[in-house]
Amino acid sequence: MKIEAMQCPKCGRQLDANPGAEFVTCPACGMQLHIDYKGGSGSSDMRTVVKDGMTGLPLGRCFLPNGWTIRGTFNTEWQSMAMPYKVTIQAFSSDKKIVVEIRSGEIFNQEVIHYGPKNPMLDRITEQVFRQATEPGRPIFKKHDMMGSFDYINAVAFAVFQGQPLQGTIKAQLPSMFGKNPQVLRRIYSFLFDYRHDWEMSFSAPVSEDFLLGIKTESVFRRFASGNRIRLVGADFVCKDVEQRSTGNEMMYGLAGMMVGTGHKGQYREWGSELLYFCDAEASRELEATKAFMTIVESFTLDDGFIKKRTESIDRVERKLLMMQQQANAENARLQSQLRANQARLQQTLAQNSRDMSNMIMDSWNKKMESDSRISQNYHEAIMGVNTYVRTDGSTVEHSVVSDHVYENRYGDTVGFSGGDPGPMPGWTELERKDN
């Protein structure tokens, strides 16, 4: 069955479309048209909804060949910030001998494009981290293009069909929904940036703001011969350009944060595959398998509800990380304040100890000098046979040891008496012996 009486509005060429096709391309002028179906249900999307077998969560939509069945699996195991969930969708022919599989993709390379002066040290660090983050043996896209995409397809094929002899025979562009309609992919990513904008603008201390600059897509396809079977492998490749701007807590955002943390703003690029496609069939049924593969792949898109769920999950993790970072910052500030207070107390203690030690040293020195002075004085008195007396003005005077009493008059004259106390002597004052 085909839709008749369709004409290209640009060149007037008669157009044919497969049943349920959403897009048709004019073979004469290349103009692409969207077919809007108006059915009794009121919905223009006649594709089959693929749901998770356990939860019933809608995962995606696609057209199925007659007699085919399809099932989906949703795995909540965390993979990465870019691809938090793992989705696997399998479609089977009526006899189960042809299998078409769609898997969620992965981010496998990143790069930071600096604006302004270069930072050689930062460049070396980012290059090293990117290299370590890439899986061993998996080709990396060349910068600023997607020339390495078929190398990546080869690596994916050999990883999926382990132990199977594979011989690549066909390289081609894959007419998938993403490849023909990049706006579909842009709509997927719009969930992320619209949703983040809502909570970041109201959150107390957002870590950063991402500004989507553009999305490049390339869909590729490879046919492999494997004994008496064929293996079809395809992928929608994505390059997402994000402008990174600083708002204060950039280090939480890893490499992009390291970039803005050094004052080098620029673009943060993520390269990867949004979706991967596989088909396995006997070589004798290649035409049937290829037609079914193209029908499913060309019409498949992830469900909007799933995309939103994936985005919300990413944001929950980002919020949790943000709260943890804020708590760590608050604890660090408290510890820094406590450290400064302890340092101040330590400085005060050290200063007081220094003063006490200085006073103690001086006191010991004075006592030593006094002791030395007494010893010297006693030694002098013993040799000279005298005792030392203190005058009324504080000076000293020496008298023979035979003197029992020494007196001083107002003129400063002194006299010593032996043999007892002479009694009162008007105008004379008895002197005290100096205590050594």
Helices and strands as residue ranges (DSSP letters): E 6-7, E 14-15, E 23-25, E 32-34, E 48-51, E 58-62, E 69-75, E 86-92, E 99-114, H 120-133, H 149-160, E 167-173, H 177-180, H 182-202, E 208-226, E 229-246, G 250-253, H 254-261, E 266-282, G 283-285, H 286-299, E 301-302, H 304-384, E 386-390, E 396-400, E 405-409, E 414-417, E 428-430, E 432-433
